[in-house]
Amino acid sequence: MDTFTVDVNDSLELVLNIMQWRNIHHVPVINKSKKLIGLLTWRDIKDFLDDKEMITTSVKSTMIKDVITISQNK
């Protein structure tokens, strides 16, 4: 199974299209170093489908920033 990630500077429109195309509801947001810095959920962005002004904004403005993670070894 493929994992789709997006960059903090990607547009919400791109993310919405990826989510609809792959039928996924959560997308990790990573930086250039491939570090997890946020999360976008379908619930958080679905309302922007018809908002032409908001749809062009970046992921950074909408993502969940306080993501709690654990290491795979715990």
PDB file of N, CA, C and O in Angstrom, chain B, residues numbered from 101:
ATOM      1  N   MET B 101       0.827  -1.172   0.000  1.00  0.00           N
ATOM      2  CA  MET B 101       0.000   0.000   0.000  1.00  0.00           C
ATOM      3  C   MET B 101       0.879   1.246   0.000  1.00  0.00           C
ATOM      4  O   MET B 101       1.823   1.343   0.784  1.00  0.00           O
ATOM      5  N   ASP B 102       0.571   2.194  -0.874  1.00  0.00           N
ATOM      6  CA  ASP B 102       1.327   3.430  -0.977  1.00  0.00           C
ATOM      7  C   ASP B 102       0.894   4.427   0.091  1.00  0.00           C
ATOM      8  O   ASP B 102      -0.276   4.488   0.467  1.00  0.00           O
ATOM      9  N   THR B 103       1.850   5.199   0.567  1.00  0.00           N
ATOM     10  CA  THR B 103       1.554   6.288   1.483  1.00  0.00           C
ATOM     11  C   THR B 103       1.706   7.586   0.720  1.00  0.00           C
ATOM     12  O   THR B 103       2.756   7.848   0.132  1.00  0.00           O
ATOM     13  N   PHE B 104       0.676   8.391   0.728  1.00  0.00           N
ATOM     14  CA  PHE B 104       0.721   9.684   0.070  1.00  0.00           C
ATOM     15  C   PHE B 104       0.989  10.751   1.117  1.00  0.00           C
ATOM     16  O   PHE B 104       0.323  10.803   2.151  1.00  0.00           O
ATOM     17  N   THR B 105       1.967  11.597   0.842  1.00  0.00           N
ATOM     18  CA  THR B 105       2.280  12.717   1.723  1.00  0.00           C
ATOM     19  C   THR B 105       2.228  13.994   0.901  1.00  0.00           C
ATOM     20  O   THR B 105       2.320  13.961  -0.326  1.00  0.00           O
ATOM     21  N   VAL B 106       2.080  15.116   1.590  1.00  0.00           N
ATOM     22  CA  VAL B 106       2.087  16.405   0.916  1.00  0.00           C
ATOM     23  C   VAL B 106       3.072  17.326   1.600  1.00  0.00           C
ATOM     24  O   VAL B 106       3.441  17.124   2.757  1.00  0.00           O
ATOM     25  N   ASP B 107       3.493  18.343   0.864  1.00  0.00           N
ATOM     26  CA  ASP B 107       4.414  19.338   1.376  1.00  0.00           C
ATOM     27  C   ASP B 107       3.629  20.473   2.023  1.00  0.00           C
ATOM     28  O   ASP B 107       2.485  20.735   1.650  1.00  0.00           O
ATOM     29  N   VAL B 108       4.229  21.127   2.971  1.00  0.00           N
ATOM     30  CA  VAL B 108       3.586  22.216   3.698  1.00  0.00           C
ATOM     31  C   VAL B 108       3.156  23.350   2.760  1.00  0.00           C
ATOM     32  O   VAL B 108       2.232  24.095   3.087  1.00  0.00           O
ATOM     33  N   ASN B 109       3.802  23.493   1.614  1.00  0.00           N
ATOM     34  CA  ASN B 109       3.490  24.572   0.675  1.00  0.00           C
ATOM     35  C   ASN B 109       2.531  24.161  -0.439  1.00  0.00           C
ATOM     36  O   ASN B 109       2.182  24.992  -1.277  1.00  0.00           O
ATOM     37  N   ASP B 110       2.101  22.915  -0.472  1.00  0.00           N
ATOM     38  CA  ASP B 110       1.137  22.477  -1.477  1.00  0.00           C
ATOM     39  C   ASP B 110      -0.209  23.160  -1.233  1.00  0.00           C
ATOM     40  O   ASP B 110      -0.516  23.569  -0.113  1.00  0.00           O
ATOM     41  N   SER B 111      -0.995  23.277  -2.286  1.00  0.00           N
ATOM     42  CA  SER B 111      -2.308  23.923  -2.150  1.00  0.00           C
ATOM     43  C   SER B 111      -3.337  22.927  -1.610  1.00  0.00           C
ATOM     44  O   SER B 111      -3.196  21.715  -1.775  1.00  0.00           O
ATOM     45  N   LEU B 112      -4.357  23.457  -0.973  1.00  0.00           N
ATOM     46  CA  LEU B 112      -5.447  22.609  -0.493  1.00  0.00           C
ATOM     47  C   LEU B 112      -6.148  21.921  -1.665  1.00  0.00           C
ATOM     48  O   LEU B 112      -6.647  20.804  -1.528  1.00  0.00           O
ATOM     49  N   GLU B 113      -6.183  22.587  -2.802  1.00  0.00           N
ATOM     50  CA  GLU B 113      -6.808  22.001  -3.985  1.00  0.00           C
ATOM     51  C   GLU B 113      -6.105  20.709  -4.391  1.00  0.00           C
ATOM     52  O   GLU B 113      -6.762  19.715  -4.701  1.00  0.00           O
ATOM     53  N   LEU B 114      -4.789  20.719  -4.391  1.00  0.00           N
ATOM     54  CA  LEU B 114      -4.020  19.517  -4.713  1.00  0.00           C
ATOM     55  C   LEU B 114      -4.340  18.393  -3.733  1.00  0.00           C
ATOM     56  O   LEU B 114      -4.572  17.254  -4.140  1.00  0.00           O
ATOM     57  N   VAL B 115      -4.351  18.714  -2.456  1.00  0.00           N
ATOM     58  CA  VAL B 115      -4.613  17.708  -1.426  1.00  0.00           C
ATOM     59  C   VAL B 115      -6.028  17.138  -1.560  1.00  0.00           C
ATOM     60  O   VAL B 115      -6.224  15.928  -1.453  1.00  0.00           O
ATOM     61  N   LEU B 116      -7.000  18.002  -1.790  1.00  0.00           N
ATOM     62  CA  LEU B 116      -8.373  17.527  -1.980  1.00  0.00           C
ATOM     63  C   LEU B 116      -8.466  16.583  -3.170  1.00  0.00           C
ATOM     64  O   LEU B 116      -9.147  15.559  -3.108  1.00  0.00           O
ATOM     65  N   ASN B 117      -7.777  16.930  -4.256  1.00  0.00           N
ATOM     66  CA  ASN B 117      -7.792  16.060  -5.437  1.00  0.00           C
ATOM     67  C   ASN B 117      -7.149  14.708  -5.157  1.00  0.00           C
ATOM     68  O   ASN B 117      -7.659  13.676  -5.593  1.00  0.00           O
ATOM     69  N   ILE B 118      -6.043  14.708  -4.440  1.00  0.00           N
ATOM     70  CA  ILE B 118      -5.374  13.443  -4.077  1.00  0.00           C
ATOM     71  C   ILE B 118      -6.295  12.600  -3.194  1.00  0.00           C
ATOM     72  O   ILE B 118      -6.439  11.396  -3.406  1.00  0.00           O
ATOM     73  N   MET B 119      -6.911  13.238  -2.212  1.00  0.00           N
ATOM     74  CA  MET B 119      -7.786  12.504  -1.291  1.00  0.00           C
ATOM     75  C   MET B 119      -8.980  11.890  -2.033  1.00  0.00           C
ATOM     76  O   MET B 119      -9.351  10.743  -1.781  1.00  0.00           O
ATOM     77  N   GLN B 120      -9.569  12.650  -2.935  1.00  0.00           N
ATOM     78  CA  GLN B 120     -10.705  12.124  -3.694  1.00  0.00           C
ATOM     79  C   GLN B 120     -10.257  11.025  -4.655  1.00  0.00           C
ATOM     80  O   GLN B 120     -10.923   9.997  -4.779  1.00  0.00           O
ATOM     81  N   TRP B 121      -9.142  11.238  -5.327  1.00  0.00           N
ATOM     82  CA  TRP B 121      -8.630  10.273  -6.307  1.00  0.00           C
ATOM     83  C   TRP B 121      -8.301   8.935  -5.658  1.00  0.00           C
ATOM     84  O   TRP B 121      -8.627   7.883  -6.207  1.00  0.00           O
ATOM     85  N   ARG B 122      -7.656   8.967  -4.492  1.00  0.00           N
ATOM     86  CA  ARG B 122      -7.233   7.731  -3.830  1.00  0.00           C
ATOM     87  C   ARG B 122      -8.190   7.271  -2.735  1.00  0.00           C
ATOM     88  O   ARG B 122      -7.953   6.253  -2.085  1.00  0.00           O
ATOM     89  N   ASN B 123      -9.286   8.033  -2.528  1.00  0.00           N
ATOM     90  CA  ASN B 123     -10.280   7.708  -1.506  1.00  0.00           C
ATOM     91  C   ASN B 123      -9.624   7.530  -0.129  1.00  0.00           C
ATOM     92  O   ASN B 123      -9.802   6.513   0.540  1.00  0.00           O
ATOM     93  N   ILE B 124      -8.864   8.551   0.266  1.00  0.00           N
ATOM     94  CA  ILE B 124      -8.209   8.543   1.576  1.00  0.00           C
ATOM     95  C   ILE B 124      -8.718   9.734   2.390  1.00  0.00           C
ATOM     96  O   ILE B 124      -9.190  10.722   1.828  1.00  0.00           O
ATOM     97  N   HIS B 125      -8.620   9.632   3.696  1.00  0.00           N
ATOM     98  CA  HIS B 125      -9.185  10.652   4.572  1.00  0.00           C
ATOM     99  C   HIS B 125      -8.164  11.359   5.449  1.00  0.00           C
ATOM    100  O   HIS B 125      -8.511  12.297   6.166  1.00  0.00           O
ATOM    101  N   HIS B 126      -6.921  10.927   5.402  1.00  0.00           N
ATOM    102  CA  HIS B 126      -5.861  11.540   6.207  1.00  0.00           C
ATOM    103  C   HIS B 126      -4.585  11.587   5.370  1.00  0.00           C
ATOM    104  O   HIS B 126      -4.229  10.611   4.709  1.00  0.00           O
ATOM    105  N   VAL B 127      -3.902  12.734   5.405  1.00  0.00           N
ATOM    106  CA  VAL B 127      -2.668  12.879   4.639  1.00  0.00           C
ATOM    107  C   VAL B 127      -1.598  13.497   5.539  1.00  0.00           C
ATOM    108  O   VAL B 127      -1.788  14.595   6.061  1.00  0.00           O
ATOM    109  N   PRO B 128      -0.473  12.798   5.723  1.00  0.00           N
ATOM    110  CA  PRO B 128       0.629  13.377   6.495  1.00  0.00           C
ATOM    111  C   PRO B 128       1.258  14.551   5.736  1.00  0.00           C
ATOM    112  O   PRO B 128       1.373  14.518   4.511  1.00  0.00           O
ATOM    113  N   VAL B 129       1.658  15.575   6.468  1.00  0.00           N
ATOM    114  CA  VAL B 129       2.348  16.729   5.892  1.00  0.00           C
ATOM    115  C   VAL B 129       3.802  16.642   6.335  1.00  0.00           C
ATOM    116  O   VAL B 129       4.097  16.536   7.525  1.00  0.00           O
ATOM    117  N   ILE B 130       4.709  16.690   5.356  1.00  0.00           N
ATOM    118  CA  ILE B 130       6.140  16.575   5.664  1.00  0.00           C
ATOM    119  C   ILE B 130       6.875  17.808   5.156  1.00  0.00           C
ATOM    120  O   ILE B 130       6.387  18.530   4.288  1.00  0.00           O
ATOM    121  N   ASN B 131       8.058  18.031   5.716  1.00  0.00           N
ATOM    122  CA  ASN B 131       8.894  19.129   5.233  1.00  0.00           C
ATOM    123  C   ASN B 131       9.940  18.572   4.268  1.00  0.00           C
ATOM    124  O   ASN B 131       9.911  17.387   3.935  1.00  0.00           O
ATOM    125  N   LYS B 132      10.857  19.421   3.821  1.00  0.00           N
ATOM    126  CA  LYS B 132      11.866  19.001   2.837  1.00  0.00           C
ATOM    127  C   LYS B 132      12.785  17.900   3.368  1.00  0.00           C
ATOM    128  O   LYS B 132      13.365  17.146   2.586  1.00  0.00           O
ATOM    129  N   SER B 133      12.919  17.804   4.695  1.00  0.00           N
ATOM    130  CA  SER B 133      13.745  16.765   5.318  1.00  0.00           C
ATOM    131  C   SER B 133      12.966  15.474   5.558  1.00  0.00           C
ATOM    132  O   SER B 133      13.467  14.550   6.199  1.00  0.00           O
ATOM    133  N   LYS B 134      11.748  15.416   5.045  1.00  0.00           N
ATOM    134  CA  LYS B 134      10.867  14.248   5.195  1.00  0.00           C
ATOM    135  C   LYS B 134      10.421  14.030   6.635  1.00  0.00           C
ATOM    136  O   LYS B 134      10.064  12.915   7.015  1.00  0.00           O
ATOM    137  N   LYS B 135      10.441  15.090   7.435  1.00  0.00           N
ATOM    138  CA  LYS B 135       9.988  15.011   8.820  1.00  0.00           C
ATOM    139  C   LYS B 135       8.501  15.347   8.882  1.00  0.00           C
ATOM    140  O   LYS B 135       8.043  16.293   8.242  1.00  0.00           O
ATOM    141  N   LEU B 136       7.758  14.567   9.655  1.00  0.00           N
ATOM    142  CA  LEU B 136       6.335  14.811   9.838  1.00  0.00           C
ATOM    143  C   LEU B 136       6.137  16.102  10.627  1.00  0.00           C
ATOM    144  O   LEU B 136       6.635  16.247  11.744  1.00  0.00           O
ATOM    145  N   ILE B 137       5.397  17.040  10.024  1.00  0.00           N
ATOM    146  CA  ILE B 137       5.163  18.315  10.708  1.00  0.00           C
ATOM    147  C   ILE B 137       3.681  18.628  10.861  1.00  0.00           C
ATOM    148  O   ILE B 137       3.320  19.624  11.488  1.00  0.00           O
ATOM    149  N   GLY B 138       2.822  17.792  10.294  1.00  0.00           N
ATOM    150  CA  GLY B 138       1.395  18.047  10.419  1.00  0.00           C
ATOM    151  C   GLY B 138       0.558  16.952   9.795  1.00  0.00           C
ATOM    152  O   GLY B 138       1.072  15.954   9.290  1.00  0.00           O
ATOM    153  N   LEU B 139      -0.752  17.167   9.844  1.00  0.00           N
ATOM    154  CA  LEU B 139      -1.702  16.201   9.318  1.00  0.00           C
ATOM    155  C   LEU B 139      -2.908  16.949   8.772  1.00  0.00           C
ATOM    156  O   LEU B 139      -3.381  17.909   9.379  1.00  0.00           O
ATOM    157  N   LEU B 140      -3.399  16.506   7.629  1.00  0.00           N
ATOM    158  CA  LEU B 140      -4.640  17.040   7.077  1.00  0.00           C
ATOM    159  C   LEU B 140      -5.662  15.920   7.057  1.00  0.00           C
ATOM    160  O   LEU B 140      -5.360  14.792   6.666  1.00  0.00           O
ATOM    161  N   THR B 141      -6.871  16.240   7.483  1.00  0.00           N
ATOM    162  CA  THR B 141      -7.938  15.251   7.447  1.00  0.00           C
ATOM    163  C   THR B 141      -9.044  15.747   6.537  1.00  0.00           C
ATOM    164  O   THR B 141      -9.217  16.951   6.346  1.00  0.00           O
ATOM    165  N   TRP B 142      -9.789  14.806   5.979  1.00  0.00           N
ATOM    166  CA  TRP B 142     -10.901  15.148   5.107  1.00  0.00           C
ATOM    167  C   TRP B 142     -11.890  16.058   5.840  1.00  0.00           C
ATOM    168  O   TRP B 142     -12.401  17.013   5.255  1.00  0.00           O
ATOM    169  N   ARG B 143     -12.151  15.777   7.072  1.00  0.00           N
ATOM    170  CA  ARG B 143     -13.094  16.573   7.863  1.00  0.00           C
ATOM    171  C   ARG B 143     -12.653  18.035   7.960  1.00  0.00           C
ATOM    172  O   ARG B 143     -13.485  18.942   7.943  1.00  0.00           O
ATOM    173  N   ASP B 144     -11.347  18.256   8.062  1.00  0.00           N
ATOM    174  CA  ASP B 144     -10.838  19.618   8.203  1.00  0.00           C
ATOM    175  C   ASP B 144     -10.904  20.428   6.909  1.00  0.00           C
ATOM    176  O   ASP B 144     -10.997  21.655   6.961  1.00  0.00           O
ATOM    177  N   ILE B 145     -10.859  19.774   5.762  1.00  0.00           N
ATOM    178  CA  ILE B 145     -10.764  20.540   4.512  1.00  0.00           C
ATOM    179  C   ILE B 145     -11.921  20.347   3.541  1.00  0.00           C
ATOM    180  O   ILE B 145     -11.971  21.042   2.526  1.00  0.00           O
ATOM    181  N   LYS B 146     -12.841  19.447   3.802  1.00  0.00           N
ATOM    182  CA  LYS B 146     -13.924  19.178   2.849  1.00  0.00           C
ATOM    183  C   LYS B 146     -14.805  20.391   2.586  1.00  0.00           C
ATOM    184  O   LYS B 146     -15.392  20.512   1.511  1.00  0.00           O
ATOM    185  N   ASP B 147     -14.899  21.281   3.553  1.00  0.00           N
ATOM    186  CA  ASP B 147     -15.738  22.470   3.387  1.00  0.00           C
ATOM    187  C   ASP B 147     -15.146  23.473   2.398  1.00  0.00           C
ATOM    188  O   ASP B 147     -15.831  24.407   1.980  1.00  0.00           O
ATOM    189  N   PHE B 148     -13.900  23.292   2.026  1.00  0.00           N
ATOM    190  CA  PHE B 148     -13.251  24.214   1.095  1.00  0.00           C
ATOM    191  C   PHE B 148     -13.452  23.815  -0.370  1.00  0.00           C
ATOM    192  O   PHE B 148     -12.959  24.504  -1.263  1.00  0.00           O
ATOM    193  N   LEU B 149     -14.154  22.736  -0.625  1.00  0.00           N
ATOM    194  CA  LEU B 149     -14.371  22.276  -1.994  1.00  0.00           C
ATOM    195  C   LEU B 149     -14.938  23.371  -2.889  1.00  0.00           C
ATOM    196  O   LEU B 149     -14.525  23.493  -4.043  1.00  0.00           O
ATOM    197  N   ASP B 150     -15.858  24.155  -2.391  1.00  0.00           N
ATOM    198  CA  ASP B 150     -16.511  25.183  -3.197  1.00  0.00           C
ATOM    199  C   ASP B 150     -16.042  26.599  -2.878  1.00  0.00           C
ATOM    200  O   ASP B 150     -16.613  27.566  -3.383  1.00  0.00           O
ATOM    201  N   ASP B 151     -15.021  26.731  -2.054  1.00  0.00           N
ATOM    202  CA  ASP B 151     -14.509  28.040  -1.676  1.00  0.00           C
ATOM    203  C   ASP B 151     -13.272  28.352  -2.524  1.00  0.00           C
ATOM    204  O   ASP B 151     -12.163  27.934  -2.193  1.00  0.00           O
ATOM    205  N   LYS B 152     -13.474  29.084  -3.610  1.00  0.00           N
ATOM    206  CA  LYS B 152     -12.391  29.337  -4.564  1.00  0.00           C
ATOM    207  C   LYS B 152     -11.222  30.122  -3.962  1.00  0.00           C
ATOM    208  O   LYS B 152     -10.079  29.970  -4.393  1.00  0.00           O
ATOM    209  N   GLU B 153     -11.510  30.951  -2.976  1.00  0.00           N
ATOM    210  CA  GLU B 153     -10.435  31.720  -2.346  1.00  0.00           C
ATOM    211  C   GLU B 153      -9.607  30.836  -1.420  1.00  0.00           C
ATOM    212  O   GLU B 153      -8.377  30.880  -1.456  1.00  0.00           O
ATOM    213  N   MET B 154     -10.264  30.046  -0.602  1.00  0.00           N
ATOM    214  CA  MET B 154      -9.568  29.216   0.385  1.00  0.00           C
ATOM    215  C   MET B 154      -8.867  28.028  -0.274  1.00  0.00           C
ATOM    216  O   MET B 154      -7.821  27.588   0.205  1.00  0.00           O
ATOM    217  N   ILE B 155      -9.420  27.510  -1.351  1.00  0.00           N
ATOM    218  CA  ILE B 155      -8.867  26.312  -1.989  1.00  0.00           C
ATOM    219  C   ILE B 155      -7.442  26.544  -2.506  1.00  0.00           C
ATOM    220  O   ILE B 155      -6.676  25.592  -2.657  1.00  0.00           O
ATOM    221  N   THR B 156      -7.089  27.799  -2.775  1.00  0.00           N
ATOM    222  CA  THR B 156      -5.758  28.093  -3.301  1.00  0.00           C
ATOM    223  C   THR B 156      -4.726  28.337  -2.204  1.00  0.00           C
ATOM    224  O   THR B 156      -3.545  28.509  -2.503  1.00  0.00           O
ATOM    225  N   THR B 157      -5.146  28.355  -0.951  1.00  0.00           N
ATOM    226  CA  THR B 157      -4.194  28.571   0.141  1.00  0.00           C
ATOM    227  C   THR B 157      -3.346  27.322   0.355  1.00  0.00           C
ATOM    228  O   THR B 157      -3.658  26.245  -0.152  1.00  0.00           O
ATOM    229  N   SER B 158      -2.289  27.487   1.100  1.00  0.00           N
ATOM    230  CA  SER B 158      -1.372  26.362   1.315  1.00  0.00           C
ATOM    231  C   SER B 158      -1.844  25.466   2.456  1.00  0.00           C
ATOM    232  O   SER B 158      -2.658  25.854   3.294  1.00  0.00           O
ATOM    233  N   VAL B 159      -1.313  24.289   2.453  1.00  0.00           N
ATOM    234  CA  VAL B 159      -1.580  23.292   3.480  1.00  0.00           C
ATOM    235  C   VAL B 159      -1.244  23.853   4.866  1.00  0.00           C
ATOM    236  O   VAL B 159      -1.927  23.556   5.846  1.00  0.00           O
ATOM    237  N   LYS B 160      -0.206  24.651   4.934  1.00  0.00           N
ATOM    238  CA  LYS B 160       0.280  25.196   6.206  1.00  0.00           C
ATOM    239  C   LYS B 160      -0.816  25.910   6.997  1.00  0.00           C
ATOM    240  O   LYS B 160      -0.825  25.865   8.227  1.00  0.00           O
ATOM    241  N   SER B 161      -1.733  26.565   6.294  1.00  0.00           N
ATOM    242  CA  SER B 161      -2.758  27.348   6.986  1.00  0.00           C
ATOM    243  C   SER B 161      -3.849  26.500   7.621  1.00  0.00           C
ATOM    244  O   SER B 161      -4.593  26.992   8.468  1.00  0.00           O
ATOM    245  N   THR B 162      -3.957  25.236   7.228  1.00  0.00           N
ATOM    246  CA  THR B 162      -5.073  24.403   7.671  1.00  0.00           C
ATOM    247  C   THR B 162      -4.651  23.144   8.425  1.00  0.00           C
ATOM    248  O   THR B 162      -5.456  22.568   9.157  1.00  0.00           O
ATOM    249  N   MET B 163      -3.431  22.720   8.261  1.00  0.00           N
ATOM    250  CA  MET B 163      -3.009  21.432   8.828  1.00  0.00           C
ATOM    251  C   MET B 163      -3.055  21.432  10.358  1.00  0.00           C
ATOM    252  O   MET B 163      -2.943  22.474  11.003  1.00  0.00           O
ATOM    253  N   ILE B 164      -3.221  20.250  10.906  1.00  0.00           N
ATOM    254  CA  ILE B 164      -3.111  20.042  12.350  1.00  0.00           C
ATOM    255  C   ILE B 164      -1.619  19.994  12.656  1.00  0.00           C
ATOM    256  O   ILE B 164      -0.890  19.168  12.105  1.00  0.00           O
ATOM    257  N   LYS B 165      -1.171  20.881  13.535  1.00  0.00           N
ATOM    258  CA  LYS B 165       0.266  20.988  13.795  1.00  0.00           C
ATOM    259  C   LYS B 165       0.720  20.186  15.003  1.00  0.00           C
ATOM    260  O   LYS B 165       1.879  19.776  15.067  1.00  0.00           O
ATOM    261  N   ASP B 166      -0.152  19.957  15.945  1.00  0.00           N
ATOM    262  CA  ASP B 166       0.221  19.237  17.165  1.00  0.00           C
ATOM    263  C   ASP B 166      -0.098  17.757  17.017  1.00  0.00           C
ATOM    264  O   ASP B 166      -1.036  17.247  17.630  1.00  0.00           O
ATOM    265  N   VAL B 167       0.685  17.080  16.204  1.00  0.00           N
ATOM    266  CA  VAL B 167       0.478  15.661  15.958  1.00  0.00           C
ATOM    267  C   VAL B 167       1.273  14.858  16.982  1.00  0.00           C
ATOM    268  O   VAL B 167       2.474  15.070  17.156  1.00  0.00           O
ATOM    269  N   ILE B 168       0.608  13.956  17.642  1.00  0.00           N
ATOM    270  CA  ILE B 168       1.265  13.096  18.633  1.00  0.00           C
ATOM    271  C   ILE B 168       1.708  11.818  17.933  1.00  0.00           C
ATOM    272  O   ILE B 168       0.907  11.142  17.289  1.00  0.00           O
ATOM    273  N   THR B 169       2.976  11.499  18.064  1.00  0.00           N
ATOM    274  CA  THR B 169       3.539  10.311  17.419  1.00  0.00           C
ATOM    275  C   THR B 169       4.293   9.455  18.433  1.00  0.00           C
ATOM    276  O   THR B 169       4.634   9.911  19.524  1.00  0.00           O
ATOM    277  N   ILE B 170       4.541   8.222  18.055  1.00  0.00           N
ATOM    278  CA  ILE B 170       5.387   7.326  18.842  1.00  0.00           C
ATOM    279  C   ILE B 170       6.375   6.679  17.905  1.00  0.00           C
ATOM    280  O   ILE B 170       6.146   6.636  16.697  1.00  0.00           O
ATOM    281  N   SER B 171       7.466   6.177  18.434  1.00  0.00           N
ATOM    282  CA  SER B 171       8.435   5.487  17.592  1.00  0.00           C
ATOM    283  C   SER B 171       7.915   4.067  17.316  1.00  0.00           C
ATOM    284  O   SER B 171       7.091   3.541  18.065  1.00  0.00           O
ATOM    285  N   GLN B 172       8.396   3.477  16.262  1.00  0.00           N
ATOM    286  CA  GLN B 172       7.959   2.130  15.923  1.00  0.00           C
ATOM    287  C   GLN B 172       8.487   1.077  16.878  1.00  0.00           C
ATOM    288  O   GLN B 172       8.012  -0.058  16.875  1.00  0.00           O
ATOM    289  N   ASN B 173       9.461   1.439  17.692  1.00  0.00           N
ATOM    290  CA  ASN B 173      10.078   0.487  18.614  1.00  0.00           C
ATOM    291  C   ASN B 173       9.402   0.449  19.979  1.00  0.00           C
ATOM    292  O   ASN B 173       9.826  -0.318  20.845  1.00  0.00           O
ATOM    293  N   LYS B 174       8.381   1.238  20.194  1.00  0.00           N
ATOM    294  CA  LYS B 174       7.728   1.269  21.507  1.00  0.00           C
ATOM    295  C   LYS B 174       6.382   0.659  21.463  1.00  0.00           C
ATOM    296  O   LYS B 174       5.695   0.603  22.483  1.00  0.00           O
TER     297      LYS B 174
END
